[in-house]
């Protein structure tokens, strides 16, 4: 890994390894906590209206969990959700009943049905106590308190990714730009600033990365239960977050197979010895992820009150015939997870989009450069030999981001009879792995300086994009 390593000892504690000096600790606090909190809180402040990306349904899910019930597909929104929709309004033009007066589900978009009940409940259950703190300790309204949890998920994910990189010997000077690229990405800022179970995606990818690295470098009795619980956690946040367990189950399989002490064994003995090592780590990750997804698919189907193919909430996605080729072509958007999704523009008090000419012209430039950088990090393993852990991780992240997104699209197409219209945020949990692969792959002092320059510029421009009017 050339100059990415720093001679770390495996006996060093996790904290000492992650933050070997006070300068490293200060930098980590700045890029993992201060920077993401500043962008997310600014976005929440400047965009008070509801996101058209399912935010009312997501908020309704949290409210139902707070009332100790799991929502069921086809239930109407709670009266409190309907009132919140009318009184808050959307960042996109929707005809809504007035704030004061009676609120009937049929008068709202999608006939006011709860359609996010298809999602697993972990994100929403964790959001309930966090929202309570925001409301009763900090004095936020319910919507703002629920949105603010996104900053916590993002910061936690960045810290876990920092620790992962340090455990693998990645130099601190390389980790800084990786964090800045992630936290400044349009999709990350947006999804971390609304009520969305995409908000924990960076956390999901980083958590599985850290647990997998610890299982590789410091295995112990904790390995099996912790990896199983980690995989179950991320896949019960969102099913498509099975991407990181798939990546690291495969990566650990490759790394164990390449162990030098297995090379001289007979093929049968080598396979047996390989499985003894991989089963309690990568095998557990894979099994935990598959169980998490499979169990919730069965449970959600049993809880559903309506035939998903008749749900009015998806009527706008049934406007054209769909075939397998359509879904597979849409899934390619997962290779652009940081910039390939809808991002509502800044709006004024009346919900009218506003943006400066400079902002609207610069954002496609920085977004495209960010896309190419992440692809470069993921594809770097095609052009080097021998391939190190980061090269394999990048290649696998791209591969499984595409496969998992395609599978989600096929599931939506068959279950709901819709055009899934797949977008980049389905691959968001792969983004931290691609960012880490990028900073490990780059070579040369001036290339690193250039990456720092771009990442700092992107961070500064993010404020400009949010504030330009």
N, C-alpha and C positions, 0 to 999 in steps of 0.2 A: 504493500500500500504506500510505498515511497514515503513522503514526508507527512503523511496523515497520522502516523503512529507516534507515540510519545513515551514508549518504554514503560507502560503501566505494569504494575505488579498485580497478579490476580488476588493477592492477599489484602490489597487495599480495600477499605470500606467503600460502600457505594457513594456516600456523601463526599469522602475525600477524593475518590476517583472522579466524580462529576464536577467538583469545585475545588481543584487543587490549590488555588490561590484566592486571595480576596478579590483580585481583578476578575478572575473567572466567575466568581459568585456575583459580582456587580453586573458583569455583562449578561449573565443568565437572567438576572432579575429584570434588566432593561428589555431584553429581546423576548423573554418568555412571559413576562407579567405586565410591565409598564406599557410597552408598545401595543400589545393586543388589546389591553383594557382601554387605552386611549382611542383607538380606532373604533372599537365596538361601541363604546359609550357615546362617541360622537355620532355614529350612524344611527343609534337608537334615538338620540336627541333630535337629530335633523329629519328623521323619517317617522313621525308619530303614527301615521296611518297604517292600516293593516296591509300586509303583503298579500297579493293574490295567489301566492304559492302556498295554498292550503293552511294559512295561519289560523283562520277561525276554527277549522276542524282540529288542528293541533291543540289550540287553546282549550277547546271544548273537551278534548281527551283528558287534559290535565285536570280540568274542573270535575269531570266525572270520577277520576281516580281520587281526587280530594274528598268526594262524597262517597268513597269506598265502594265504587262499582267500576267494572271494566266496560267500556262502551262496546256496543254491538253494531255491526254493519247494518245500516238501514234505520237506526234510531234517529229521531229528529234532534237538532241542536237543542241544548238547554236554553230556557228563556233568558238566562243571564248572558249567554253567548250571542243570542239574537240582538239583545239590547246593546251589547258592546259593539257589534258590527254596525248597527245604525248610528250609534253615537260617535264612533271612532272613524268610520269610513275606510275606503280602500285607496291604495296608491294608484290604482287603475280605475277608470270610470265604470261603476256599477250602479244600477238603479236600486236604491234601498228604501224601505219605509222610514219615516221620520223617527228621530231619537225618542221623542215623547209620544206616548200612545201605545196601542196594542201591537204585539209582534207575533206574527204567525209564520211558521217555517216555510209554508208554500210561497210566501212573498219574497223569499231570498234566493240567491243563486243556487242552482242545484236542488231546488225545493227544500233547502234547509236540512238535508240529510247528513248524518255523521258517516263519512266515508273513510276516514283515517283509522277506523277501528280495525282495519286489516293489519295495522302496524303492531309490533310487539310492545309490551307495556313498560319496559325498563326505564327508558328515557323519561317518560311521563311520571312514573312513580318517584323517581329521584327528583324531578322538578317540583313536586308538591312541597316537600319541606324547604327546599331552596326558595321557592316563591313565597312561602310563609315568612321566611326571614326577611326577604325583600320588602314585603308589605308591612310587617309588624315591627321590624327593627329599623329599616331605612326609610320607611314612609312612602314607598313606591305604590302606584296603582297596580292592580293585578296583572295587566298586560305587560307593563314595563318590568315588573319583578320577574315574570316568566321569561321575558326576553333576556334579561341581564344574566341569567344562568349560562347563556352562550359564551360569555367572556370567561367564566370559570372553566367550562369544558375546554376552550381553546388554550388557555394558559396551562392547564393541567397537561394537555396533550403535548404542548411544546416542551414543557419541563421533562416529561417522560422521554421524548425524542432526544433531547439534549443528553440525558443520562444514558440512553442507548448508544449514542455516538461515542460518548466518553468511554463506556465499557469496551467498545470495539477499537479504542485507541485513536479516534478521530480528533485531530487537533482543534483546540478551541477557536482558533482563527478561522477555521472552516465552518464551524457550527453556527456562528453568528449570521452569515448570509442565508443559510438554510432556513433559520427561524424567520428572518425578515421576509424572505420570498413567500413563505406560507402565510404569515399573518397579514401581509399586504395584498394578498390575492383577492380579486373581486368576489369570487364565490365564497371564500372563507369569511370575509368581512360580512357579507350579506347573510349567509346562513347562520352565523354566530350572533346576528343582531335581531333575528326574528324567532318566534316560537317554532322550532323545527327539529325533528329528530335527526337531521343532518348536522346539527351543531356539534354533536359528540364524535363526528367521523374522524377528525384529526386525532382525538384522544384514542379512539378505537384502534387505529393503525399503530400509534405510538405505544400503546399498552401492550399489544401483542408482540411488537418488536422488542420491547424491554424484557418481557417475560421469556421470550425465545432466546435472547442473548444470555440471560441469566441461566437458563436451562443448559445452554451450550458451554458456558464458561464456568459456572458454579452450580452444577447439579446437586440435588440433595433430596431428602424426603419430601420437601415442599413441592417438588417439580410437578408430579402428576396432579394433585388436587388444584394447585394454583393455575396451571395451564388449562385444565378442564374448566375451571370457573371463569378464567379470562375469556376463553372462546365462547362459553355460554353467555357471558355478559355482553360481549360486543354483538353477537348475533341476535340477542334479544333486545338490543337497542334498535337495530335495523338489519333486516335479513341480508341485504347486500354487503354489510360489513363483515361477511364471511371472507372477503378478499384477503385481509391480513392473515387469518389462520391458514388459508390455502397457500399463501406465499411462503410462510415460515414452515409449514409442514413439509413443503417441497424443498425449501432451502436446507432444512436440517437433514432431509433425506440425502441430498447431494453432498453436504459437508461430511456426514458420517460415512458415506460410501467412499469418499476420497481419503479417509483417515489412513495414514501410512502403515499402521500396524495391522490393517486388514488386507493389504495388497498381496501378501505372500500366502494367504489361505486358499484352499480349494474353493471353487465357486459356491458349493453348497455350504461350506463352513463360513465363507465370507457373508453369504446372504443371511445365515442364521445370526452371526455376530452383529451384522448391521441392524437386523430387526430388533435385537435385544437392546440396542442403544437408541434406535429411532422410535420404537413403540412407546416408551414412557415420556417422550417429548413431542416429536412431530406427530406421532400417531394419536396421542391424546388431544393435541390441538385440532387435528382433523376431525376426530370423533366428536369432540365437544361442539365444534362449529356446526357439523351436520345435524347433531341432535337438537341444538338450539333452533336451527331453521325448521327442521322437520316437525318438531313438537308444536311450534307456534302455527305452522300451516294447518295442522290438524285441529288445534284448539280454535283458531279464528274461523275455520270453516264450520265448526260445530256451533259457535256463538252467533253466526250470521242470521239475521232475521229475514233477509230478502235474497233473491237470486241476484248475484252481482252483475249479471248481464243486463238486468233491467234497472239498475240504479240510475236515477236521473242525473246525479252528480257527474257522471262520465259521458253524458249524451254528446258533449262537444267533441269527444274523441272518437265518435262513431260515424264520422262524416265521410269516410272513404274506405274502400276495401284494403285489407292488410294481408301480406303473406310473410313467410319466413324470411325471404330476402330483404323485405322492408325492415324487419326487426334487426336483422344482422347488420344492415347498413347503418341503422341508428345507433347501435351499440358502439360504434367507433368513436362516438363522442366521449366515452369514458376515458379515452387517452388524453383528453384535455380537461382534467378535473378541476383545475383552479380558475378556469376562465370560460368554460363552455356551457354555462347555464344562464337562465334569465336573471337579470339583476335590475330591479325596479329603479327608475331614476329618482333623484331627489325631488320632493314635491313641496309646494307651498301650502299655506294653511287651507286652501280650498281643494287640495288634492291635484292641482295642475302640475304636470312635470316641468321642471326647470333645470337647465344646464347651460353652462357657458359654451361658446363655440370651441374654445381651446380645449375644454374638458372632453367634449364629445369627439374631438379629433385625436386627442392624445391617448385616450383609453384603448382604442383598437391597436395602437402601436405597442404600448406597454403590455397589453394582454397577449398579443401575438408573440412577443419576445419571451414572455413568461412561459407560454405554451412550448416554444421551441427548446427552452432551457430544460424543462422537465422531461421532454422527450429525449433530449440529448443524454440526460442522466440515466434514463431507463434503457436506452439503446447502446450505451457505451460498451457494454459487455460483448457486443457483436464484433468489436474491432480490436480486442486485446486477447492475449493468451500468454500465460495461464489466467483464467478468470478467478478473481477473488470473490469474497462473500458479497461485497456491494454490487459487483457486476451481475451476479446471479439474482440478487434481490431486485435490482432494477428491471431486469428482463422479466422476472416472474411477476412483478407488480403490474407491468403493462399487460402481460398475458392474462392474468386472472381478473384484472379490472375489466377487460373486454369480455371474458367468458361469463363472469358473474352478472355483468350488466345485460348481456344478451339473454341469460337465463331469466333474469327478472322481467325483461321485455316479453319473452315468450310466455311467462306465467301470466302477465297482465293481459296479453293478447288473448290467451285461451280462457282465462277466468272471467274477464270483464267484457270480452268481445269489443276491445278498443284498439285504436292505434296508440301504442304506448308512448310515442314521441320521446324517446330516451334522450337524456341530457347528461352533461359532464359530471354533475354532482353525484351521480350514482357511483362514480369511481373515486370519491373524495377520500375514502379511507386509505387508498393507495398513495395519495399525494405525499404524506410524510416520508414514505419509503423511497419515492422517486427523488425527493429533495435531498435526502441523505445520500442516496446513490450518486447524485450529481456532484456534491461537494467532495466526496471521496474520489470520484473519477477525474476531476480536473487536475491538470498538471501545470506547474509554472507559477512563479510569484506574480507575474503581471496578469495572468488569467484570474488568479485569486483576487487581486486588487480590482480587476474589472467587475468581478461578481459582487464584491463589496459595494462598488460604486453603483451598480444597477440596483441592487437590493435596497440600499439606502435611498436612492432616487425614487424607487417604487413606493417605499414607505412615505416619503415626503409628498409625492404626487397623490397618494391616497387621501391625504388631508385636503389637497387642492380639489380633487374630484368631489369630495363630500361637501365642501364649503362653497364651491363655485356656483354663482347664480347669474 
